[in-house]
């Protein structure tokens, strides 16, 4: 076999990345459901649209029934199928083994069986499969095995749904499995043994060892081969460089273990017990939230301040004019909406329907909060007039506009209209914000706004300064 030329290698990398992109598109319709499963039953898991586990993701849970049930489900699966520390399967001679050879083969299989389970016992299989069984509750789980060291010859990794990619093949089997993840540059040689480090990657590792790189992994069945054959490729996306490639030949040689619960015809992803119960879980969580909110009102009352005829916490009287106050965070944590009669002044929360919604990447901003705030505004009567705080003239419109209605926002807002669900909006908003440049006056503005419009205290020389953190920009 000839070594691949640079042109052949470039074509292979392009095909792998295109296939991964296609597999991501196949997963996309499922992501909202997967995200809600994690939200209500596995809050410790990384989610598609709500950041990492470092955030307080459990704040959405008011009823822990689903959380406890999924843990028990996974524990029972593990104890029933692959109990920790036990030899949970036995190799025996097949029917094609002659009777005269059966004892000899049986003795050999006993020794093989012992070696296999000693290797499994010394690996992290128990921990990895426990994590995978949690995902089985949703419907699809995957483990990938990799070579280890002399002490731990093999290691296993459970691949969460936020990183897992699968593609179906003939007869309902999985034809390709992959994952995308971020790895610190300095760890790449350690994570991928015998990785091919080119000059560009070596320089990157040396100069920015702590910076994370996007790594794409794909394993796919080669149908051109009569014998079961799987190709494996690892690519550093930023550099379009393949750092590892392997070929696995023989029945059962695939390094991936994928298991799915109740796969419907024409689908690649399984539908597990948690996914099937998701509507009831959402309802139960909402009912519990409302009960707790009602209890809070019963204990402390609706108002938290004395009514002096001017302000009572939710309304303001300006002369004879009554103003209802709505806290609508998201763009910033301090955003407010003021409702006067049939008019709502929404500030930077909503823009004109053809432009959408405000960015949420300012300090304290939150796309989740913005979605909830907008839903609150859209509960006002349909004919309520909405006055926006800014207008940037959407493409195709040459005139400034500042007034719209609740009905128009519901029907035509390009970001939130048409009953867009929370997960879809949050992903759109976060992806969009990631590509926006920082406003020119954001640094001085924050220093004034955080002091409620007051200037900073004078320095020792009596001068007042607005400071720019040069090493952070």
KOLKETOR-625022 format. One record per atom (N, C-alpha, C, CB): residue in three letters; y, z, x. Coordinates in steps of 0.1 Angstrom, whole numbers, plus 5000, padded with zeros to 4 digits. Glycine has a CB too. Example, Ala and Ser with C-alpha at 12.3 -4.5 7.8 and 13.67 -1.06 7.14 Angstrom:
2
ALA494350785132ALA495550785123ALA496750785132ALA495550905113SER497850715128SER498950715137SER500050795129SER499450575141
END
This chain:
473
UNK498850005008UNK500050005000UNK501250005009UNK500050124990UNK502249915006UNK503449905014UNK504450005009UNK504049765012UNK505250055019UNK506350155016UNK507350085007UNK506950215028UNK507950154997UNK508950084988UNK510250054996UNK509250184977UNK510749934993UNK512049904999UNK513149974992UNK512249744998UNK514349974998UNK515550044992UNK515849984978UNK516750035001UNK515649854977UNK515849784964UNK514849834953UNK515849634965UNK513549844957UNK512549884948UNK512850034944UNK511149874954UNK513250114954UNK513550254951UNK514750274942UNK513850334964UNK515750184944UNK516950194935UNK516550154921UNK518050094940UNK515750054919UNK515250014906UNK514450124899UNK514449884907UNK513650194907UNK512850304902UNK513750414897UNK511850354912UNK514750454905UNK515650564901UNK516350524889UNK516650594913UNK516850404888UNK517550354876UNK516650364863UNK518050214878UNK515450324865UNK514550324853UNK514250474849UNK513150264857UNK514050564859UNK513850704856UNK514950764848UNK513550784868UNK516250744853UNK517450794847UNK517650744833UNK518650774856UNK517350614831UNK517450554818UNK516450614808UNK517350394819UNK515250634813UNK514250694804UNK514650834800UNK512850684811UNK515150914810UNK515551044807UNK516751044796UNK516051114819UNK517650954798UNK518750934788UNK518250904775UNK519750834793UNK517250814774UNK516650784761UNK515950904755UNK515650664762UNK515250984763UNK514551094758UNK515451204753UNK513651154769UNK516651214759UNK517651304754UNK518151264740UNK518851314764UNK518351134738UNK518751084725UNK517751114715UNK519050934726UNK516451104718UNK515351134709UNK515351284705UNK514051094715UNK515751364714UNK515851514711UNK517051554703UNK515751584724UNK518151474704UNK519451514699UNK519351554684UNK520451404700UNK518651484675UNK518651524661UNK517951664659UNK517851424653UNK517251704668UNK516551834667UNK517351954672UNK515151834674UNK518351924680UNK519052034687UNK519752134679UNK520051974696UNK520252094667UNK520952194658UNK519952294653UNK521652114647UNK518752244649UNK517752334644UNK517152424655UNK516552254638UNK516952364667UNK516452444678UNK517452554681UNK516252354691UNK518752514681UNK519852614684UNK519852724675UNK521252544685UNK519652704662UNK519652804652UNK518452894654UNK519752754638UNK517352834658UNK516152924660UNK516353014671UNK514952834664UNK517052974682UNK517353064693UNK518453164689UNK517852984705UNK519353114681UNK520453204676UNK519953324668UNK521453124668UNK519053304659UNK518553404650UNK517353484654UNK518353354636UNK516553424663UNK515253484667UNK515053504682UNK514153394662UNK515853434690UNK515653454705UNK517053454711UNK514753344711UNK517953544708UNK519353544713UNK519453554728UNK520053654706UNK518353604735UNK518453614749UNK518353474756UNK517353704754UNK517953374748UNK517753244754UNK518953164756UNK516653164746UNK519053074766UNK520152984767UNK520052884755UNK520052904780UNK521252854749UNK521352774737UNK522052644741UNK522052844726UNK521852544732UNK522452414734UNK523952414734UNK521952314724UNK524552484724UNK526052474722UNK526752604723UNK526252414709UNK526152704729UNK526852834729UNK526752904742UNK526252924719UNK526752824753UNK526852884766UNK525552944771UNK527852994766UNK525553034780UNK524353084786UNK524153224782UNK524553084802UNK523053284786UNK522653424782UNK523653524787UNK521253454787UNK524553484795UNK525553584800UNK526553624789UNK526353534812UNK526653544779UNK527553574768UNK526853664758UNK527953444761UNK527553724749UNK527053814739UNK526453734727UNK528153914734UNK525353674729UNK524753584719UNK524153664708UNK523753494725UNK523853784710UNK523153864699UNK524153914689UNK522553984705UNK525453884691UNK526453924681UNK526353854668UNK527853904687UNK525553744667UNK525353674655UNK524253734646UNK525053524658UNK523553824652UNK522353874644UNK522754004637UNK521153904654UNK522454004624UNK522654124616UNK521354174610UNK523554094604UNK520254094611UNK518954134607UNK517954094618UNK518554074593UNK517254194623UNK516354164635UNK514954124631UNK516354284644UNK514654094619UNK513254064614UNK512753944622UNK513254034599UNK513553844623UNK513053724630UNK512853754645UNK514053604629UNK513653824651UNK513553864666UNK512253934668UNK514753944670UNK511954034660UNK510754114662UNK509554034659UNK510754244653UNK509553954648UNK508453874644UNK508053774654UNK508753804631UNK508953704661UNK508653604671UNK508053664683UNK509953524675UNK508553784687UNK507953854698UNK506453894695UNK508753984702UNK506253934683UNK504853974679UNK503953854678UNK504854044666UNK504553744673UNK503753614672UNK503353564686UNK504653504666UNK504253564696UNK503953524709UNK502953614716UNK505153514718UNK503053744714UNK502153844720UNK500753824714UNK502653984717UNK500653794701UNK499253784695UNK498653654700UNK499353774680UNK499453544701UNK498953424707UNK498353444721UNK499953314707UNK499053514729UNK498653534743UNK497353624743UNK499753604751UNK497353724735UNK496153814735UNK494953744729UNK496453934727UNK495253644720UNK494053574714UNK493553464722UNK494553534700UNK494453394729UNK494053274736UNK493853294751UNK495053164734UNK494853354758UNK494753374773UNK495053514776UNK495753274780UNK494253614773UNK494553754776UNK494853774790UNK493453844771UNK495853854793UNK496153884807UNK495053954815UNK497453974808UNK494753904827UNK493753964836UNK492353944832UNK493954114836UNK492053844823UNK490753814819UNK490353674822UNK490553844804UNK489053644822UNK488553514824UNK488453454810UNK487153504832UNK489453384805UNK489553354791UNK488753224787UNK490953344786UNK488153154797UNK487353034794UNK486253024805UNK488252904794UNK485252954802UNK484052944811UNK483652794812UNK482853034806UNK483452754824UNK482952614826UNK481452614825UNK483452564840UNK480952524817UNK479452514816UNK479052364817UNK478952564802UNK477852334821UNK477352194823UNK477452124810UNK475952194828UNK477751994810UNK477851914799UNK476451854795UNK478751794801UNK476451794783UNK475151744778UNK474551634787UNK475351694764UNK475351564795UNK474851454803UNK474151504816UNK475951364807UNK474251634819UNK473551694830UNK472051714828UNK474151834834UNK471251664837UNK469751664835UNK469251814835UNK469051584845UNK468251844828UNK467651974827UNK467252024841UNK466451984818UNK466851934850UNK466351974863UNK467552014872UNK465551864870UNK468751964868UNK469952004876UNK470852104870UNK470751874878UNK470452144858UNK471352234850UNK471652364857UNK470852254836UNK470552434863UNK470752564869UNK471652554881UNK469452624873UNK471452444889UNK472252424901UNK473652404898UNK471652304910UNK473952324888UNK475352294884UNK475952424878UNK475352184873UNK475152494870UNK475752614864UNK476152714875UNK474652684855UNK475352734886UNK475652824897UNK476952774904UNK474552824907UNK477152644905UNK478352584912UNK479552614903UNK478152434914UNK479352594890UNK480552614881UNK480952764880UNK480152564867UNK479952854881UNK480352994882UNK481253024893UNK479053084883UNK480952964905UNK481752984917UNK483152924915UNK481052934929UNK483152804909UNK484452734907UNK485252814897UNK484152594902UNK484652864887UNK485252944876UNK485953064883UNK484352984865UNK485253124892UNK485753244898UNK486953214906UNK484653314907UNK486953104914UNK488053064922UNK489253034914UNK487652954931UNK489052964903UNK490152924894UNK490853044888UNK489552834882UNK490053144883UNK490653254877UNK491253354887UNK489653324868UNK490753354899UNK491453434910UNK492853374913UNK490553434923UNK492853244913UNK494153174916UNK495153204904UNK493953024917UNK494653184892UNK495553214880UNK495953354880UNK494753184867UNK495053454884UNK495453594884UNK496553624894UNK494153684887UNK496453554905UNK497453584916UNK498753504914UNK496853544929UNK498853424903UNK500053344901UNK500853414890UNK499653204896UNK501953354886UNK502853404876UNK502453344862UNK504353374879UNK501253304860UNK500853244848UNK501153324835UNK499353204848UNK500753454836UNK500853544825UNK502353554820UNK500453684828UNK503253564829UNK504653574826UNK505153444820UNK505453614838UNK504753324827UNK505253194822UNK504753164808UNK504853094832UNK503453184806UNK502853144793UNK503353234782UNK501353154794UNK503753364785UNK504453444775UNK505753384770UNK504653584781UNK506553334780UNK507753264776UNK507453144768UNK508553234788UNK506453064772UNK506152944765UNK505752964750UNK505052864772UNK504953074748UNK504453104735UNK505653144725UNK503453224735UNK506753194731UNK507953214722UNK508453084717UNK509053284730UNK508452974725UNK508852844721UNK507852784711UNK509052754733UNK506652814712UNK505652764703UNK505952804689UNK504152814706UNK506652924687UNK507052964674UNK508052864668UNK507753104674UNK508852794676UNK509652684671UNK508852554669UNK510852664681UNK507952534678UNK507052414675UNK506652344688UNK507752324667UNK507352354699UNK506952284711UNK507252364723UNK507852144712UNK506252364732UNK506452444745UNK505752364756UNK505752584743UNK506252404768UNK505752334780UNK505652424792UNK506552204783UNK504652404800UNK504552474813UNK504352364823UNK503352574814UNK504952384835UNK504652284846UNK504152364858UNK505952204849UNK503152314864UNK502552384876UNK503052314888UNK501052384875UNK503152394899UNK503652334912UNK502952414923UNK505152344913UNK502752354934UNK502152414946UNK503052534951UNK501852314957UNK502352634955UNK503052754960UNK502952774975UNK502652874953UNK502452894979UNK502352924993UNK500952974995UNK503353014998UNK500653025007UNK499353075010UNK498953205002UNK499253115025UNK499953274998UNK499653394990UNK499553364975UNK500753504992UNK500453274970UNK500453224957UNK500253074957UNK501653274949UNK499053024956UNK498852884958UNK499452794947UNK497352854958UNK499652854935UNK500252774924UNK501252864917UNK499152714915UNK502252804912UNK503252874904UNK503452794891UNK504652884912UNK503852864881UNK504052804868UNK505552824863UNK503052854857UNK506052724856UNK507452744851UNK507352704836UNK508452654858UNK507852794828UNK508052764813UNK509352694812UNK508052894804UNK509352574806UNK510552494804UNK511152514790UNK510252344807UNK512252574789UNK512852594776UNK513252464769UNK514052694777UNK513452474756UNK513752354748UNK515152294752UNK513752384733UNK516052374757UNK517352324761UNK517252234773UNK518252444764UNK516152244780UNK515952154792UNK514752054791UNK515752244804UNK513952084781UNK512652004780UNK512951864773UNK511652084771UNK512351764778UNK512351634773UNK510951574771UNK513251534781UNK510651524760UNK509251464758UNK509351334751UNK508351564750UNK508351254753UNK508251124746UNK506851094742UNK508851004756UNK506651064730UNK505351034725UNK504750904729UNK505351044710UNK503450904729UNK502650784733UNK501650754723UNK502050804747UNK500650674727UNK499550634717UNK498750754712UNK498650534724UNK498350744700UNK497450844694UNK498050984693UNK496150844701UNK499450994693UNK500051124692UNK500251204704UNK499351204682UNK499651154715UNK499751234728UNK501151214734UNK498651184738UNK501551314743UNK502851294750UNK502651204762UNK503351434755UNK503551104762UNK503450994772UNK504351024784UNK503950864766UNK505351104782UNK506251144793UNK506851284791UNK507451034795UNK507051354801UNK507651494800UNK508651504812UNK506551604802UNK509751564808UNK510851584819UNK511651704816UNK511651454820UNK512551724825UNK513551834823UNK514751804832UNK512951974827UNK515851864828UNK517151854835UNK517552004838UNK518251774828UNK517952034850UNK518452164853UNK519452164865UNK517252254856UNK520152264866UNK521152284877UNK520552374887UNK522452324872UNK520552334900UNK520052414911UNK521052424922UNK518652354916UNK521252544928UNK522152554939UNK521652464951UNK522252704944UNK522652394957UNK522252304967UNK521352364978UNK523552244974UNK521652484982UNK520952544993UNK519452574989UNK521552674997UNK519152584976UNK517752614972UNK516952484970UNK517852684959UNK517452374971UNK516752244968UNK515552234978UNK517552124969UNK515652254991UNK514552245000UNK513452344997UNK514952255014UNK513852464992UNK512852564989UNK512152544976UNK513552704988UNK512852494966UNK512352464952UNK511352354953UNK513452444942UNK511752244960UNK510952124961UNK510352114975UNK511751994957UNK509152154977UNK508552144990UNK508452004995UNK507152214990UNK508651975008UNK508651845014UNK509651745007UNK507251785012UNK510751805003UNK511851724996UNK512451625007UNK512951804990UNK512751505002UNK513351405011UNK514851425011UNK512951265007UNK515351485021UNK516851525022UNK517551415030UNK517051665028UNK518351325024UNK519051225032UNK520351285038UNK519351105023UNK521051205045UNK522251255052UNK523251305042UNK522851145061UNK523451235031UNK524451275021UNK524151405015UNK524651165010UNK522951425012UNK522451555006UNK522551665016UNK521051545000UNK522151635028UNK522151745039UNK523551785041UNK521551685052UNK524551695041UNK525951735043UNK526451815032UNK526751605045UNK526051775020UNK526451855008UNK525951995008UNK525951784995UNK524652015012UNK524052145013UNK524752225024UNK522552135017UNK525052165035UNK525752245046UNK527152285042UNK525752155058UNK527852195035UNK529252225032UNK529452305019UNK530052095031UNK528652285009UNK528752354997UNK527452404992UNK529352264986UNK526852504999UNK525552554996UNK525452624983UNK525052645007UNK526552684978UNK526452754965UNK526652664953UNK527452864965UNK527152544955UNK527452454944UNK526152404938UNK528352344948UNK526152394924UNK524952354917UNK524952204915UNK524752424904UNK523752144917UNK523552004915UNK522651974903UNK523051934927UNK522951874895UNK522051834884UNK520751764889UNK522751734874UNK519651824886UNK518351774890UNK517551714878UNK517551884898UNK517151594879UNK516351534869UNK514851524873UNK516851394865UNK513951564865UNK512551554868UNK511851484857UNK511851694870UNK510951394860UNK510251314850UNK508751284855UNK510951174847UNK507851314846UNK506451274848UNK506051184837UNK505551404848UNK505451074840UNK505050974830UNK503750904833UNK506150864829UNK503050864822UNK501750804823UNK501850654828UNK500950814810UNK501050624838UNK501050484842UNK499950414835UNK500850474858UNK500250334824UNK499250264816UNK498650144823UNK499850234803UNK499250104834UNK498649984841UNK497350024848UNK499649924851UNK497150154850UNK495950194857UNK494750234848UNK496250314866UNK493550194851UNK492450224842UNK492150374842UNK491150144847UNK492150434855UNK491950574856UNK493250644852UNK491550614870UNK493150764845UNK494350834841UNK495150864853UNK493950974835UNK496450814853UNK497350824864UNK498750864859UNK497450694872UNK499350964866UNK500651014863UNK501651004875UNK500651164858UNK502850954872UNK503850944883UNK504851054881UNK504550804883UNK505351114891UNK506251224891UNK507451194900UNK505551354895UNK508651214895UNK509851184903UNK510951294901UNK510451044899UNK511551324912UNK512651424912UNK513951354917UNK512351554919UNK515051354910UNK516251284914UNK517451374914UNK516451164905UNK518251374924UNK519551434924UNK520551334917UNK520051474939UNK520951374906UNK521751284897UNK523051234904UNK521951344884UNK523751324910UNK525051294916UNK524951194926UNK525651424922UNK523851194934UNK523751104945UNK522750984942UNK523351174957UNK522150984930UNK521150884927UNK520150874938UNK521850744925UNK519650994942UNK518751004953UNK517451074949UNK519351074965UNK516351004951UNK515051064948UNK514551144960UNK513950944945UNK514451274957UNK514051374968UNK512551394968UNK514751504966UNK511851354957UNK510451384957UNK509751284947UNK510051524953UNK508551234951UNK507751144942UNK506351174945UNK508150994944UNK505551184935UNK504051204937UNK503351124926UNK503751354936UNK502051104929UNK501151034919UNK499951124918UNK500850884924UNK499651144905UNK498451234902UNK497351144895UNK498851354893UNK496151144901UNK495151054896UNK493951134892UNK494750944907UNK493351094880UNK492151164875UNK492451234862UNK491651264885UNK491351254855UNK491451324842UNK491951464844UNK490051324835UNK492951504836UNK493551634837UNK494451654849UNK492451734837UNK494851544855UNK495751564867UNK497151584864UNK495551444876UNK497551564852UNK498951584848UNK499451734851UNK499151554833UNK500451754859UNK500851894862UNK501551964850UNK501851894873UNK501751894839UNK502351954827UNK501352004817UNK503351854820UNK501552114811UNK500752164800UNK501752174788UNK500052304803UNK501552084778UNK502452084766UNK501652114754UNK503151944765UNK502152204746UNK501452234733UNK502452234722UNK500752364735UNK501952184711UNK502852164699UNK502152214686UNK503252014697UNK502952264677UNK502452324665UNK502852224653UNK503052464662UNK501852174647UNK502052094635UNK503051974637UNK502552184623UNK502551874644UNK503351754646UNK503251664635UNK502951684660UNK504351624628UNK504351534617UNK504151394622UNK505651554609UNK503651304613UNK503451164617UNK504751104620UNK502751094605UNK504751034631UNK505950964636UNK506951044644UNK506650904624UNK506651174646UNK507551264653UNK506851304667UNK507851394645UNK507651344676UNK507251394689UNK507251544691UNK508051324700UNK508151604683UNK508351754685UNK507551824674UNK509851784684UNK507051934677UNK506252014667UNK507152094658UNK505352114674UNK506652134647UNK507352214637UNK506552344636UNK507452144623UNK507152454642UNK506452584642UNK506852664630UNK506752654655UNK506252784630UNK506452884619UNK507852924618UNK505553004621UNK508552944630UNK509952984630UNK510852874624UNK510453014644UNK510552754628UNK511352634623UNK511152624608UNK510952504630UNK509952644603UNK509652634588UNK510352744581UNK508152634586UNK510452864587UNK511152974580UNK512652984582UNK510453104584UNK513252894589UNK514652904593UNK515552914581UNK514952784601UNK515352844570UNK516352864559UNK516353004553UNK515952764547UNK515153064552UNK515053204548UNK515653304558UNK513553244545UNK515453274571UNK516053354581UNK517553354580UNK515553314595UNK518153234579UNK519553224577UNK520153304566UNK520053074576UNK519453294554UNK519853364542UNK519753514544UNK519053314530UNK518653554549UNK518453704551UNK519553754560UNK517053724557UNK519853684571UNK520853734580UNK522253734574UNK520953634593UNK522553634565UNK523853634558UNK523953754548UNK524053504551UNK522853774541UNK522853884531UNK523054014538UNK521553884523UNK522454034549UNK522554164557UNK524054174562UNK521554174568UNK524554064566UNK525954064571UNK526954104560UNK526353934577UNK526754054548UNK527554084537UNK527454224532UNK527253994525UNK526154284533UNK525954424530UNK526754514539UNK524454454530UNK526654484552UNK527354564562UNK528854554561UNK526954514576UNK529354434557UNK530754414555UNK531254494543UNK531154264554UNK530454494533UNK530754574520UNK530754724523UNK529754544509UNK529754764532UNK529754904536UNK530954944544UNK528454934543UNK531454854552UNK532654884561UNK533854904552UNK532854774571UNK533954814542UNK535054824532UNK535054954525UNK535154704523UNK533754994520UNK533655114513UNK534055234521UNK532255124508UNK533755234534UNK534055344542UNK535555354546UNK533255344555UNK536155234551UNK537455244556UNK538555184547UNK537555174569UNK538155114536UNK539055054528UNK539454914533UNK540355144526UNK540054834525UNK540454704529UNK541654704539UNK540854614517UNK542554794536UNK543754794545UNK543654894556UNK545054814537UNK544154864568UNK544154954579UNK545455014582UNK543554884591UNK546554974575UNK547855024577UNK548455064563UNK548754924584UNK549455154564UNK550055204551UNK550955084546UNK550955324554UNK550955074532UNK551754974525UNK553155024524UNK551154934511UNK554054964532UNK555455004531UNK556354904523UNK556055034545UNK555654814516UNK556354714509UNK556754594518UNK557654764504UNK556454594531UNK556754484540UNK555454424546UNK557654534551UNK554654514551UNK553354464557UNK552254564554UNK553554454573UNK551054504550UNK549954594547UNK548654544555UNK549654594532UNK548854464565UNK547754414573UNK547354274570UNK546554504571UNK547554224558UNK547154094554UNK548254014547UNK545954094546UNK549354084543UNK550454014537UNK551754054542UNK550354034521UNK552753964541UNK554154004544UNK555053964533UNK554553934558UNK555954044529UNK556954004520UNK558253984527UNK557154124509UNK558853864526UNK560153824531UNK561053804520UNK559953694540UNK561853904517UNK562653904505UNK561753894493UNK563653784505UNK561953794484UNK561053784473UNK559853684476UNK561853724461UNK559753644488UNK558653544491UNK557453624497UNK559153444502UNK556353584491UNK555053654495UNK554353564505UNK554153684482UNK553953624516UNK553253544527UNK551853604529UNK554053534540UNK550753524527UNK549453574531UNK549153534545UNK548353514521UNK548553624553UNK548253604567UNK546753594569UNK548853724575UNK546453484576UNK545053464579UNK544953454595UNK544553334573UNK544053534600UNK543753534615UNK542853414617UNK543153664620UNK543253314624UNK542453194627UNK542353164641UNK543153074619UNK541553244649UNK541453224663UNK540553104666UNK540753354669UNK540553064679UNK539752954683UNK540452874694UNK539452854672UNK541652824690UNK542552754700UNK542952864711UNK543752694694UNK543352974706UNK543553104713UNK543153214704UNK545053114718UNK542953334710UNK542453444702UNK543553504693UNK541953564710UNK544853454695UNK545953514687UNK546453424676UNK547053544696UNK545853304674UNK546353214664UNK546253264650UNK545553084665UNK547353234642UNK547453284628UNK547853164619UNK548553394627UNK547453174607UNK547853084596UNK548553154586UNK546653004590UNK549753104581UNK550553174571UNK550553084558UNK552053194576UNK550153144547UNK550053074535UNK551153124525UNK548653104528UNK552053034521UNK553153064513UNK553052974501UNK554553044520UNK552653034489UNK552452954477UNK551452844479UNK553852884474UNK551752714478UNK550752614479UNK550852544493UNK550952504469UNK551452614503UNK551652564516UNK550952654527UNK553152544520UNK550252594536UNK549652674547UNK550152614560UNK548052664547UNK550752704569UNK551252664582UNK550152714592UNK552652734585UNK549452614598UNK548252634605UNK548452634620UNK547252534602UNK549652614625UNK549852624639UNK549052514647UNK549552764645UNK548352564657UNK547552464665UNK546052464661UNK547652504680UNK545752514650UNK544352514646UNK543852374642UNK544052614635UNK544552314633UNK544252174628UNK545352084631UNK543952174613UNK545051954634UNK546051854635UNK545951754623UNK545851774649UNK546651654623UNK546551554612UNK545051504612UNK547551434614UNK544551464600UNK543151424599UNK542751314609UNK542851374586UNK543651224613UNK543251114622UNK543251164637UNK544150994620UNK543651284639UNK543651334653UNK542651444655UNK545051384657UNK542351524645UNK541251624646UNK541651764647UNK540551584658UNK541351824658UNK541451974660UNK541952004673UNK540152044657UNK542352134675UNK542952174688UNK541852204698UNK543752304685UNK542252194711UNK541352224722UNK541052384722UNK541952184735UNK539952414728UNK539552554728UNK539252614742UNK538352574720UNK539752544752UNK539452584766UNK540552674772UNK539152464775UNK541452724764UNK542452814769UNK541852954770UNK543752814760UNK542453044778UNK541953184779UNK541653244765UNK542853264787UNK540453294763UNK540153354750UNK539753254739UNK541253444746UNK539853124742UNK539553024732UNK538053014730UNK540052884737UNK537652964718UNK536252964714UNK536052854704UNK535753094709UNK535252754707UNK534952654697UNK534152704685UNK534052544703UNK533352804687UNK532652874675UNK533752934666UNK531652984680UNK534653014672UNK535753074664UNK536552974657UNK536553164673UNK536852864664UNK537752764658UNK537052704645UNK538052644668UNK535752674646UNK534952624635UNK535052714623UNK533552594639UNK534852844626UNK534852944615UNK536252954609UNK534453084620UNK537352944617UNK538652954613UNK539052844604UNK539652964625UNK538652724608UNK538852604600UNK538152614586UNK538452474607UNK536952664586UNK536252674574UNK536952774564UNK534752724576UNK537552874570UNK538352974562UNK539552904556UNK538853084571UNK540252814564UNK541452744559UNK540952644548UNK542152664570UNK539852584549UNK539352484540UNK538852544527UNK538352394546UNK538852684526UNK538452744513UNK539652754504UNK537852884516UNK540852724509UNK542052724501UNK541952604491UNK543352704509UNK542652614479UNK542552504470UNK542852364476UNK543552524458UNK542152264471UNK542252124477UNK543652074477UNK541352034469UNK544452114468UNK545852054468UNK546852144477UNK546352054454UNK546352234484UNK547152314493UNK547752224504UNK546352434499UNK549052224506UNK549652144516UNK549452214530UNK551152124513UNK549052144540UNK548852194553UNK549952134562UNK547452154559UNK550652224569UNK551752184579UNK551152214593UNK553052254576UNK551052114601UNK550552134615UNK551652164625UNK549752004619UNK551252234635UNK552252274645UNK552652164655UNK551652384653UNK551752064657UNK552051954666UNK551451824660UNK551351984680UNK551951714665UNK551451584661UNK551551494674UNK552151514649UNK550351434678UNK550351354690UNK550151204686UNK549251394699UNK550351174674UNK550251034669UNK548950974674UNK551450944674UNK547950974665UNK546650924668UNK546750774671UNK545650944657UNK545750714679UNK545750574682UNK545850494669UNK544550534690UNK546750394669UNK546950314657UNK548050364648UNK545650304650UNK548550484650UNK549650534642UNK550950554651UNK549250664635UNK552050484646UNK553250494654UNK554250594650UNK553950354654UNK554050654638UNK555050744632UNK554450884633UNK555350714617UNK555350984636UNK554951124636UNK554651164621UNK556051214642UNK553751264620UNK553351314607UNK553151464609UNK552051244601UNK553351544598UNK553251684599UNK552651754587UNK554551744602UNK552451674576UNK551951734564UNK550751664559UNK553051734553UNK549751744555UNK548451684549UNK548051784539UNK547351664560UNK546851774534UNK546251864524UNK544851914528UNK546251804510UNK544452014521UNK543052064523UNK542051954520UNK542752194515UNK542251884509UNK541351784505UNK541251674515UNK541751724491UNK542451634521UNK542451524531UNK541651564543UNK543851484534UNK541851694547UNK541151744559UNK539651744557UNK541651884563UNK539251794545UNK537851794543UNK537151654543UNK537551854529UNK537851564538UNK537251424537UNK537451344549UNK537951354525UNK538551354556UNK538851254567UNK539151314581UNK540051184562UNK539151444583UNK539351494596UNK538251434606UNK539451644597UNK538651374617UNK537751304625UNK536851404633UNK538451214635UNK537151524634UNK536351624641UNK535551714631UNK537251714649UNK536151744620UNK535451844611UNK535151804597UNK536351964610UNK535651684594UNK535451634580UNK534051594577UNK536351514578UNK533751574564UNK532451534560UNK531351644561UNK531951424568UNK531751774560UNK530851884561UNK530051894574UNK529851884549UNK530751874585UNK530151874598UNK529652014601UNK531151824609UNK528352024606UNK527852164608UNK528352224621UNK526252154609UNK528252354622UNK528852424633UNK528352374647UNK528552574632UNK527052364649UNK526552324662UNK527052194666UNK525052324662UNK527152094657UNK527651964660UNK529051964664UNK527451864648UNK529952044657UNK531352054660UNK531552124673UNK532052124649UNK530852234676UNK530952304688UNK530652224700UNK530152434688UNK529552144699UNK529152054711UNK530251954713UNK527851994708UNK530751894702UNK531751784703UNK533051844710UNK532151724690UNK533451964705UNK534652024710UNK534552064725UNK535052154702UNK533352124729UNK533152164742UNK533052044752UNK531952254744UNK532351944748UNK532251824756UNK533651754758UNK531351724750UNK534451754747UNK535751694748UNK536751774756UNK536351674733UNK536651904755UNK537551994763UNK537251984778UNK537452134758UNK535951964781UNK535551954795UNK536251844802UNK534051944796UNK536751744795UNK537351634801UNK538851624800UNK536751504796UNK539451734794UNK540951734792UNK541551794805UNK541251814780UNK542651744808UNK543451804819UNK544151924815UNK544351694825UNK544552004825UNK545252134822UNK546752094818UNK545152234834UNK547252154807UNK548652124804UNK549652174815UNK549052204791UNK550752094817UNK551652124828UNK552152264828UNK552752024828UNK552452314817UNK553152444816UNK552252564812UNK554352434806UNK550952544813UNK550052644808UNK550152774816UNK548552594809UNK550352764830UNK550352884838UNK551652974835UNK550352844853UNK552852914835UNK553953004831UNK553853044816UNK555252924833UNK553352964807UNK553252994793UNK552453114791UNK552752874785UNK551253124797UNK550353234795UNK551053364800UNK549053214803UNK551753364811UNK552353484816UNK553453534806UNK553053454830UNK554053444799UNK555053494789UNK554353534776UNK556053374786UNK553353454771UNK552753474759UNK551953614759UNK551753364755UNK551353644770UNK550553764771UNK551453884770UNK549653764784UNK552753864772UNK553653984771UNK554453974758UNK554653984783UNK553953894749UNK554653884735UNK556053824737UNK554654014728UNK556253734746UNK557553664747UNK558453734758UNK558153664735UNK558053844763UNK558853914773UNK558553854787UNK558554064773UNK559553864796UNK559453824810UNK558653934817UNK560853794816UNK558053894829UNK557353994837UNK558354094843UNK556553924848UNK557754204847UNK558654314853UNK559154264866UNK557854444855UNK560454304870UNK560954254883UNK560154314894UNK562454304884UNK560154234905UNK559554284918UNK560454384925UNK559154154927UNK559954424936UNK560754534944UNK562154484948UNK559954564956UNK562354354949UNK563654294953UNK564554264941UNK563454164961UNK564054314929UNK564854294917UNK564654154910UNK566254314920UNK563954064916UNK563753934910UNK562553924901UNK563653824922UNK562553844891UNK561453814882UNK560753684886UNK561953814867UNK559453694887UNK558753574891UNK557653534881UNK558053594905UNK557453404880UNK556253344873UNK555353294884UNK556653234863UNK554153344885UNK553253324897UNK552253214894UNK552553454901UNK551953134904UNK550953024903UNK549753064912UNK551552884907UNK548553084907UNK547453114916UNK546852984922UNK546253184907UNK547452954934UNK547052824940UNK545652804943UNK547952814953UNK544952914947UNK543552904951UNK542552894939UNK543153024959UNK543152904927UNK542352884914UNK542552754907UNK542653004905UNK543452674912UNK543852554905UNK543452434913UNK545352544902
END
